[in-house]
């Protein structure tokens, strides 16, 4: 009996040792993963599905639900179990644009290249109106604190670096990351009284008008665009997280100017506060629609921060694009 037990234990131990010996090593597993990534990667296919096929995916839109259903079905096809969507309360209606056209009709007909801004209400048919250019006072730029923040300078037209790069074939800056806000470093802080005075000056002209909002941006023609790829230094700057309150910055270089000699933040209204007040003012005084100048090459449009799913404070807003690196 003792011999049988000993043989059983010995056999079990041998079997265990055999199984362990057959398990792949860490380097072998890494090699298999790299081989799978190289020969059968699904990264670009997944990216194509969730952008080209099921995009855009605005919260509450049919595009988002289609993408969610695709993710569930795809994960199940991979053998994952208990894959399901969990509901949550968005507290707003969904939004989807189906058709938008815009044309200049006087002094001659000319189509405008525009895109609707998310959550903007519909027009309930064709609307016409005279154009009113609204350029509210611009505050000084907010001080940079590192991280994503203001982004890079590529993509916005007309500056010295863009024009110099255009002169060197294949060296033009890529359109990402976002361009900095069009703020004058020498601008004075915008007080509530200054903004109120400007709004009072345009109030008689607003009703029934189509608002062209903000200063026009001249986008330089670019016949030698660079590949749409940013440098490693640019991405390092974008992906470096901003320091949390009470913590030193991740990059010691960003600490310059802080402390006792740091420049205090400018007083007055912020750009976002100005945009929100102007938007409400335009709605209250009967503006028909608002068009903003994207001011970017390659047809890039940036979502304005003043947009909201609140239909009571949303003005019909469109963003005009610039194609082929130049002004359309």
Beta strands, then each sheet from edge to edge (+ up, - down):
strand 1: 103-104
strand 2: 110-111
strand 3: 114-116
strand 4: 131-134
strand 5: 210-213
strand 6: 289-293
strand 7: 317-320
sheet 1: 1+ 2-
sheet 2: 3+ 7- 6- 5- 4-
end
